[in-house]
């Protein structure tokens, strides 16, 4: 059976049955949920190899921030930025002496894949100022560098190799990699942010795996931040059928026995290949998501600045 494509740990956990999820807690997965001023936060901790096997994710912490009105509400946007900054600080120790390399993964010419480059364009980059104008910035600011490595198809170089080369040269204490993700639910495209300390495999959600970007490959701590921007078309079709036949148990059971998702996937693959779907307002989604992630990072790295300070500097 085809595996449902998702980069989100919370969705991988949701796809476990209730009984299986209860077992997971005892077999290497801890889950905590809380509401922080209207923002829903789920922390999934994959603690060992058994947890990796069950969830299909490397060991580490996966923090999901869900803000249903993020795209439309400035108040929710501000709260989401602050919550994101708090979660980043919880995953790593950041001081004024910390040098951070923020990497914007993805293709800036393809809107659903442009999140990383758009985030970098909104960062408060300070490394050159801290290096050459030591007295210009006070202790409120840490040293921040930024990199947009492009994609293998245009550079001919594995993204991991580019990041590793830059990291070896500038020697950051922390790397933050930002990328667009794949979800199994269209509802999460404009509402969800995932943060992880286990690194990232660019393109994994759309079956285009590249070398992993993690502490082992880069040589320094890596935090991955992602926002879902695409959904597998077969998943949308399958879920739509489920909703359409929800009141007809006989038909629903028949479709389940026929492995309807496999049938849908085979039909789509035969006619159009592996199709990923994105909403028609993806430009707005990327703009708001990029601002949220960028300002969450800005607040986390420049710890004494307020949200209003950040907004006045980068808008």
Secondary structure, DSSP 8 states (H G I E B T S, - for coil): --------HHHHHHTS-HHHHHHHHHTTEEEEEEEETTEEEEEEEE-SHHHHHHHSS-SEEEEEEE-TTTTT-HHHHHHHHHHHHHHHHHHS---TT-EEEEEE-S-TTSGGG-HHHHHHTTS---HHHHHH-TTTS-TT--EEEEE----HHHHSS-HHHHHHHHHHHH--SEEEEEEEEEES-GGGTTTEEEEESS-B-TTGGGT-----BSHHHHSSEEEEEEEEEEEEHHHHHHHHHHHHTTT-HHHHHHHHHTTHHHHHHHHHHHHH-S-EE--TTHHHHHHHHHHHHHHHHHHHHSTT--HHHHHHHH-
